[in-house]
């Protein structure tokens, strides 16, 4: 049997941050491990503990009663391990010593609910702390009467596949009860108990770094659990990271372009092992087009519901601002906003011109919906399949429209002065912003 080496990433590697270095128009920023906190709205990966029907032999320190279940959360899936083993020319059996799961006990004791996380991965719960709480905590968390940030966050070491190696790295795990949402079927044993004792977790760690460009200090937060994988946020060093609900909030991905002072940089590479980011300085003085707050967009050609073509600048009419709404008749949150959009158009008709672009294949459902809901403004269609990641229309792809509805408020120079997605508070905050425009 071939010998497999497990790379051990020391705690010091994450906790000691070195100064950034600049060579050949590239700025290398060393990153350090941090636990996600409220001011940093980077994605966190959610996972559920799946309960076993019985507790296997070999586990120690188990609180043994009829109301205790053993659950596990998979960190490395079998398919991932198989792919890795095949790439190495080995068998999955060669990696049997790699711990791919984290175990957690969940149950009732002395009128309280509890869970115990096997933080040192030794299948012995006697050397781990028990967390006890009232049985209604799950409901309080669900209704936001209690914040998840009040629950313990466990700083643990997990195995991970990074590139061509299996490594050990630190992770921050927030564990919380989530009663009522456990999947069951007719073959599930003790389904009611499993629903009541369901435990979930969020991986909450991120990497943090500081750097200097043109005598000004900046900081970056990086998460590997984003919608597209790695995502980053940048801010001035002495400023707080924007939260997701703030219209100025914006995440970046690898290869994106960002302006620092008077210079433009691309996010060249990001490495988790070792933790570092490389920014590459670009020889450009002005960004041509973009999709973020403050960027200028192209004067896209549009097609209305009758097939007539025009362009964005023609849709401003006599107003200084254009509010572009990306939606679809298939989108429930979009349709929920219809009454508010009708109201916005009536109240602020003298400030903004409202236009809606439905992203879908068929035009007739749009015409029917628009007419029945008295949506008396310009409507266009962007033909495509929203649930497909392939062959996206240029306007959707280039403006990074990934959530529906998405709103862009443009000035006459086609600069983005406000951008937001979704309904609820996000939409209401945009309306307040528009109301303040003179």
C-alpha positions in Angstrom: 0.0 0.0 0.0 1.3 3.4 -0.9 2.0 5.8 2.0 -0.3 8.8 2.1 1.0 12.1 3.6 -1.5 14.4 5.4 -0.3 18.0 5.4 -0.8 19.6 8.8 -1.5 23.3 8.6 -0.4 24.7 11.9 -2.4 27.2 14.0 0.4 29.7 13.7 0.0 29.8 10.0 -3.4 31.3 10.4 -2.8 33.5 13.4 0.4 35.2 12.3 0.0 37.9 9.6 3.1 39.1 7.7 3.4 42.3 5.9 2.2 42.6 2.3 4.8 42.6 -0.5 4.9 44.3 -3.9 6.9 42.9 -6.8 6.5 43.3 -10.6 3.2 45.2 -10.3 1.8 42.4 -8.1 0.8 43.0 -4.5 0.9 39.9 -2.2 -1.3 40.1 0.9 -0.9 37.6 3.6 -4.1 36.5 5.3 -5.0 35.3 8.8 -7.8 33.2 10.2 -10.7 34.9 11.9 -14.2 33.9 13.1 -17.0 35.5 11.2 -18.7 38.3 13.0 -21.7 40.4 12.3 -20.1 43.3 10.5 -18.7 41.0 7.8 -21.4 39.8 5.5 -19.5 37.1 3.8 -21.3 33.8 3.0 -21.2 30.9 5.4 -21.9 27.4 4.4 -24.8 25.7 6.2 -24.8 21.9 6.9 -27.1 19.6 8.8 -26.3 16.8 11.1 -27.8 13.5 9.9 -28.9 11.2 12.6 -27.9 7.5 12.8 -30.6 5.0 13.8 -28.3 3.7 16.5 -25.0 4.6 18.2 -22.2 2.4 16.7 -19.7 0.7 18.9 -16.5 2.6 19.5 -18.2 5.9 20.7 -17.5 6.9 24.3 -19.0 9.3 26.8 -22.5 9.0 25.3 -25.4 10.3 27.3 -27.4 7.1 27.0 -31.2 7.4 27.1 -34.1 7.0 24.7 -34.0 10.7 23.9 -30.4 10.9 22.6 -29.4 10.7 19.0 -26.0 10.7 17.3 -25.6 12.8 14.2 -22.8 13.4 11.8 -21.9 16.3 9.4 -19.9 15.4 6.3 -16.9 17.6 5.6 -15.5 15.6 2.7 -18.0 13.6 0.7 -17.4 10.1 -0.6 -17.6 11.4 -4.2 -15.0 14.0 -3.5 -12.7 11.5 -1.9 -13.2 9.1 -4.8 -12.4 11.8 -7.4 -9.3 12.7 -5.3 -8.1 9.1 -5.0 -8.6 8.5 -8.8 -6.6 11.6 -9.5 -3.8 10.3 -7.3 -4.0 6.8 -8.8 -5.1 5.3 -5.5 -8.1 3.7 -3.9 -10.5 5.3 -1.4 -9.3 2.6 1.1 -5.9 4.4 1.1 -7.7 7.3 2.8 -9.6 5.4 5.5 -7.5 7.2 8.2 -8.9 10.6 7.0 -11.8 11.8 9.1 -14.4 13.1 6.8 -17.2 13.6 9.4 -17.9 15.6 12.5 -20.1 14.0 15.1 -22.6 15.5 17.5 -24.9 14.2 20.2 -28.4 15.7 20.5 -30.9 14.9 23.2 -32.9 15.7 26.2 -31.7 15.7 29.8 -33.2 17.0 33.1 -36.0 18.9 31.2 -33.5 20.6 29.0 -32.3 20.0 25.4 -28.6 19.6 24.8 -25.9 18.9 22.2 -22.3 17.9 22.5 -19.9 18.4 19.6 -17.0 16.0 19.3 -14.5 18.9 18.8 -11.3 16.8 18.9 -12.7 14.1 16.6 -11.9 11.2 18.9 -15.4 9.8 19.1 -15.4 10.4 22.9 -17.9 13.0 24.2 -16.7 12.8 27.8 -13.9 15.3 27.1 -16.2 17.8 25.3 -18.4 20.5 26.7 -22.2 20.0 26.9 -24.4 22.9 25.7 -27.8 22.9 27.4 -30.7 25.1 26.4 -34.5 25.5 26.7 -36.6 23.4 24.3 -38.1 26.6 22.7 -34.7 27.9 21.6 -35.2 26.6 18.0 -38.4 28.6 17.7 -36.8 31.8 19.2 -34.0 31.5 16.6 -36.5 30.9 13.8 -38.5 34.1 14.7 -35.3 36.1 15.3 -36.1 36.7 19.0 -32.7 35.2 19.7 -29.7 35.8 17.5 -27.5 32.9 16.4 -24.6 35.1 17.3 -25.3 34.4 21.0 -24.6 30.7 20.5 -21.1 29.1 20.9 -18.7 29.0 18.0 -16.4 26.1 18.0 -12.8 26.6 16.8 -12.0 23.1 15.4 -9.6 21.4 13.0 -11.1 19.7 10.0 -9.8 17.8 7.0 -10.2 19.5 3.6 -9.2 18.9 0.0 -7.2 21.8 -1.3 -5.7 21.5 -4.8 -3.7 18.3 -4.9 -3.5 17.7 -1.2 -5.6 16.7 1.8 -4.8 19.1 4.6 -5.9 19.9 8.1 -7.1 23.4 8.6 -8.9 25.4 11.2 -12.6 26.1 10.9 -15.2 28.0 13.0 -18.4 26.0 13.5 -21.6 27.7 14.8 -24.0 24.9 16.0 -27.7 25.5 16.6 -31.0 23.7 17.0 -33.4 23.8 14.1 -36.4 21.7 15.1 -39.1 20.7 12.6 -37.0 20.7 9.3 -35.5 17.2 9.4 -36.2 15.2 6.2 -38.0 11.9 6.9 -39.7 9.2 4.9 -41.6 5.9 5.7 -38.3 4.1 6.4 -37.1 6.7 8.9 -36.9 5.4 12.5 -38.1 7.7 15.3 -39.0 10.5 12.8 -40.7 12.8 15.4 -37.7 12.7 17.7 -35.3 13.4 14.8 -37.4 16.4 13.8 -37.4 17.8 17.4 -33.7 17.2 17.9 -32.4 18.4 14.6 -29.1 20.2 14.8 -27.5 22.3 12.1 -24.2 24.2 11.7 -22.7 27.0 9.8 -19.0 27.2 8.9 -18.3 30.8 10.0 -14.5 31.3 9.5 -13.0 33.8 7.1 -9.5 35.0 6.2 -8.5 38.6 6.8 -5.7 40.8 5.5 -4.5 44.4 5.5 -2.4 46.2 2.8 -1.4 49.6 1.6 -1.7 51.2 -1.8 -0.6 54.8 -2.6 -0.1 55.6 1.1 -3.7 54.5 2.0 -4.5 51.4 4.1 -7.1 48.9 3.1 -8.4 45.6 4.4 -9.9 42.5 2.8 -12.2 39.7 4.1 -12.3 36.4 2.3 -14.7 33.5 2.5 -14.5 30.2 0.5 -18.3 29.5 0.9 -19.6 32.0 -1.6 -22.2 31.5 -4.3 -19.4 31.2 -6.8 -16.8 29.8 -4.4 -14.3 32.3 -3.0 -15.7 35.7 -2.4 -14.0 38.9 -1.1 -14.9 42.2 0.4 -12.7 45.3 0.5 -12.8 48.4 2.6 -10.6 51.1 4.0 -8.8 49.8 7.0 -10.6 52.1 9.5 -14.1 51.4 8.1 -16.5 48.6 8.9 -17.4 46.0 6.3 -20.8 46.7 4.8 -23.6 44.3 5.8 -25.7 42.5 3.1 -28.7 44.8 3.6 -26.6 47.9 2.8 -26.9 49.0 -0.8 -23.2 49.7 -0.9 -22.5 46.1 -0.1 -20.5 44.3 -2.8 -18.6 41.1 -3.0 -15.7 40.4 -5.4 -14.5 37.2 -7.1 -11.2 36.1 -8.5 -10.3 38.0 -11.7 -12.6 40.9 -10.9 -11.3 44.4 -11.2 -11.3 46.9 -8.4 -10.1 50.5 -8.0 -7.9 51.6 -5.1 -7.4 55.3 -5.1 -6.4 56.2 -8.6 -5.2 52.7 -9.7 -7.0 49.6 -10.9 -6.1 46.1 -9.8 -7.4 42.7 -10.7 -7.8 39.9 -8.1 -5.1 37.7 -9.7 -5.0 34.7 -7.4 -6.2 33.6 -4.0 -4.6 30.8 -2.0 -6.1 29.1 1.0 -3.0 27.1 1.7 -0.9 29.2 2.4 -3.5 31.9 3.0 -2.7 34.8 0.7 -4.2 37.0 -2.0 -2.3 38.5 -5.0 -3.5 41.7 -6.6 -2.2 42.6 -10.1 -1.9 46.3 -11.0 -3.5 47.1 -14.4 -2.3 49.7 -16.9 -5.6 51.5 -17.2 -6.8 54.9 -15.9 -10.5 54.4 -16.2 -12.8 51.4 -15.9 -14.8 51.1 -19.1 -17.9 49.3 -17.9 -19.0 47.6 -14.8 -21.9 46.3 -12.7 -21.3 47.6 -9.2 -22.3 50.8 -7.4 -20.6 53.7 -9.1 -19.8 51.8 -12.3 -21.0 52.9 -15.7 -22.9 50.4 -17.8 -23.3 50.0 -21.5 -26.2 51.6 -23.4 -27.8 48.2 -24.0 -30.3 47.6 -26.8 -33.7 46.5 -25.5 -36.7 44.9 -27.0 -40.3 45.6 -25.8 -43.1 43.1 -25.6 -44.1 43.8 -29.2 -40.6 43.3 -30.6 -39.7 46.9 -31.0 -36.1 47.8 -30.3 -34.7 50.8 -28.5 -31.8 51.5 -26.0 -31.5 52.4 -22.3 -30.8 56.1 -22.8 -34.0 56.5 -24.8 -36.0 55.2 -21.8 -35.1 58.1 -19.5 -37.6 60.4 -21.3 -37.5 63.7 -19.4 -36.3 62.3 -16.1 -32.8 62.3 -14.6 -33.0 58.7 -13.4 -33.9 55.4 -14.7 -34.9 52.5 -12.4 -34.3 49.1 -14.2 -36.2 46.1 -12.8 -35.0 42.6 -13.7 -37.9 40.2 -13.0 -40.0 37.3 -14.4 -43.5 36.0 -14.2 -42.0 32.8 -12.8 -40.5 34.8 -9.8 -42.7 34.7 -6.7 -40.8 37.5 -4.9 -41.0 39.7 -8.0 -44.8 39.3 -8.2 -45.1 40.0 -4.5 -43.6 43.4 -5.2 -46.0 44.3 -8.0 -48.3 46.5 -5.8 -45.3 48.4 -4.4 -43.9 48.9 -7.9 -47.2 50.3 -9.1 -47.2 52.7 -6.1 -43.6 53.7 -6.7 -44.3 54.5 -10.3 -47.3 56.7 -9.4 -45.5 58.6 -6.5 -42.1 59.2 -8.2 -43.1 59.5 -11.8 -41.6 63.0 -11.9 -38.2 61.7 -10.6 -37.6 58.4 -12.3 -38.6 56.4 -15.3 -39.4 52.8 -14.4 -38.6 50.0 -16.8 -39.0 46.3 -16.3 -37.2 43.6 -18.1 -38.6 40.1 -17.8 -36.0 37.3 -18.2 -37.8 34.4 -19.7 -38.7 32.8 -23.1 -42.4 33.5 -23.6 -43.8 37.0 -24.0 -47.5 36.2 -23.6 -47.4 35.5 -19.8 -45.7 38.9 -19.4 -48.3 40.7 -21.4 -51.2 39.1 -19.5 -49.6 39.8 -16.1 -48.7 43.4 -16.9 -52.2 44.2 -18.2 -54.1 42.5 -15.3 -51.9 44.4 -12.7 -52.0 47.8 -14.5 -48.2 48.0 -14.7 -48.3 51.1 -16.9 -44.6 51.6 -17.7 -42.1 50.3 -20.2 -41.7 46.5 -20.3 -39.1 44.6 -22.2 -38.2 41.0 -22.5 -34.8 39.3 -22.3 -35.2 35.9 -23.8 -33.4 33.2 -21.9 -33.7 30.4 -19.4 -33.2 31.8 -15.9 -32.5 28.3 -14.3 -29.7 27.6 -16.8 -26.2 28.7 -16.2 -25.3 28.4 -19.9 -25.7 30.9 -22.7 -26.9 33.8 -20.6 -27.8 36.9 -22.5 -25.1 39.6 -22.4 -27.1 42.1 -20.3 -27.7 39.4 -17.6 -24.2 38.1 -17.6 -22.4 41.4 -17.8 -24.5 43.1 -15.1 -24.2 40.0 -12.9 -28.0 39.7 -12.4 -28.0 36.5 -10.3 -31.0 37.2 -8.0 -34.5 38.2 -8.9 -35.8 40.8 -8.6 -32.7 43.0 -9.1 -32.9 46.8 -9.3 -30.4 49.2 -10.8 -31.0 53.0 -10.4 -29.1 54.8 -13.2 -28.3 58.4 -13.8 -28.3 59.9 -17.4 -24.7 59.0 -17.8 -25.6 55.3 -17.1 -23.8 55.3 -13.8 -25.2 53.0 -11.2 -26.2 55.1 -8.2 -28.1 52.4 -6.4 -28.2 48.6 -6.7 -30.2 46.1 -4.7 -31.9 42.7 -4.9 -35.0 41.0 -3.4 -38.1 42.4 -1.7 -38.8 43.3 1.9 -36.3 45.7 3.6 -34.0 45.8 0.6 -36.8 47.2 -1.7 -38.1 49.5 1.1 -34.7 51.0 1.6 -34.4 51.7 -2.1 -37.7 53.5 -2.1 -36.5 55.7 0.8 -33.4 56.5 -1.2 -35.4 57.5 -4.2 -37.7 59.7 -2.0 -34.7 61.7 -1.0 -33.6 62.5 -4.5 -34.4 66.1 -5.4 
